[in-house]
Amino acid sequence: MKHSKCILPGMVLAVGFAMPQTTIANPDFTKQTGKTCLYCHVGTWTSGKYTEAGQYFKEHRTFKGYVPKLPPKST
């Protein structure tokens, strides 16, 4: 019976470590990059939707090399 108390927590930990890790938005990135949350995220930083800049940062973990597209000129 002693060992059964350890089996369930051990299984939960094992499954947690085995699952693929996902990236979760972190407000500390504002300190790192000097950008606001809305620079990278559409809506709130928990929405999971990214702007073009946010997608670049997600893939590269830096804005180095990022060149924002210019908005179309109005006539």
Sequence and secondary structure as in RCSB ss.txt:
>XXXX:A:sequence
MKHSKCILPGMVLAVGFAMPQTTIANPDFTKQTGKTCLYCHVGTWTSGKYTEAGQYFKEHRTFKGYVPKLPPKST
>XXXX:A:secstr
 TTHHHHHHHHHHHHHHHS       THHHHHH   HHHHBSSSTTS  B HHHHHHHHHSS TT          
